[in-house]
Amino acid sequence: MRRAFISNVGVMMALNLLIKPFWVLGIDRTVQNILGPETYGMYYNLVAFTLILSVILEFGINNYTSSQIAKYPEKAPQFFAATFSLKILYSLTYLVITILSALLFNYNGSRLYLLMVIAFTQVMSFFNMYFRSNVSGLHFFKTDSVLSIIDRVLMIVFCSAMIWGNVFPLTLESYIYAQTLSYTVAALCSFLIVKSKIRKISFVFDKEILIQIFKSTYPYALLAFIMMAYTRVDSILLRQLLPDGDYQNGIYSQGYRLLDAGNMMIALIAVILLPLFSRMLQQKENVSKLVDLCVGLMIVPSLIICSVCIVFRVEVMNLLYHHSTDLSVNVFAITMISFISFSFMYVFGTLLTANGSLHLLNKLAFIALVLNVLLNIILIPVYKSLGAAYAALITQGFIAFSNTYFAYTLDELQFNRPLFVRICLYTISILIISMLLKYYIFSWFLAVVVSLSLATVLLFTFKIFNLKLSLELLINKLNT
């Protein structure tokens, strides 16, 4: 079982590292360049709106299904019948609430129609994840790994056909339809796999299971909703507060491109961390060494990427986008600093989640939501998308600091002061090196390569990362 888990983690990370960065930096970026900042900004706003309420679609069902089927595989048909009925109910509720909310925020005409299509796409996406939770619960790990990338593979195929094959013209509508088709096909594939494993499928509305799921998962669902709100409400407010809200959303989304790609990578590691932290805390083990490992795997790389992106922000944005402006360059620099905060949250927020500190995390998230909304209302009318970037930076900084502070109040975690000092000196060194290389090397691309190479070497010089010991610790914990 442990070998299967480790193998599944490896396969899933390899497939995601192969597909998702290409999707974010290759396909989606190209689509944004073709559509332009205003049209893509409208799309970015619509997606943000549909995501804020997406917690209704899941509400703990996936985790419940996966864990229960793993414990009682012989009862898989009964669990599927009950949870699938709930899934349909939640999906209908989500669609109704999303459409009513859109009308309340003056979404109408083609904008409302596209929002409805995207909302349906979200339903298909979450159904795909639900079916996959059944597959993983039955311990078909490699099958789940393949299913996890079907939607992106299909999107790459469809968008490549439109962008380079000229099979269909690439418009916002065709791009959204391609997404809907991709997620629908992916959900259908996952359903067929589940059907082949469970075989007998029926539909039963079980009130007791509904109550059981709600009681055990509502703190997690509430946290997910608040976090989604304070990370997506800025896009809504940009449209509501500015006459050129779609254009500003387009600029804002440019700044988030590399941040999204980076978050995808560290999120893959965070998925492994939660069960590791949970088991160690339950057994009263000291988690300090594992946290120090996570600092090397997640936080330090974010410092490297952030430093290089800030120094070479103009060159990077000109490389990525046809419509790069001084505003988009500044937004990009500010949002990349948030990458450091996200990496802290993925480490220490995951540790607090594993500790069961949901009440604390919900309080912090609510404070962050209020703070984010107030900052956006104050800053957006003055600084536009740059104001939203500043608001996000302050909000994420608050979450990172508070999660880290409260994590270090746990008895099982001790603060490694020497490591912290070395990391600060290391970051300063990387910034100085990158600025010097930018000044003395004619080719900025070569300067970036040299900066990243020296940053890797300095990891070991400053004794921040010991690859051998890190791998040994990680493998040991996965096999425990």
Helices and strands as residue ranges (DSSP letters): H 2-22, I 23-28, H 29-35, H 37-52, H 55-58, H 61-71, G 73-75, H 76-104, H 109-137, H 141-147, H 150-163, H 172-198, H 207-241, H 245-282, H 288-294, I 295-299, H 300-311, H 313-320, H 326-344, I 345-349, H 350-354, H 358-383, H 385-407, H 417-440, H 444-461, H 467-478
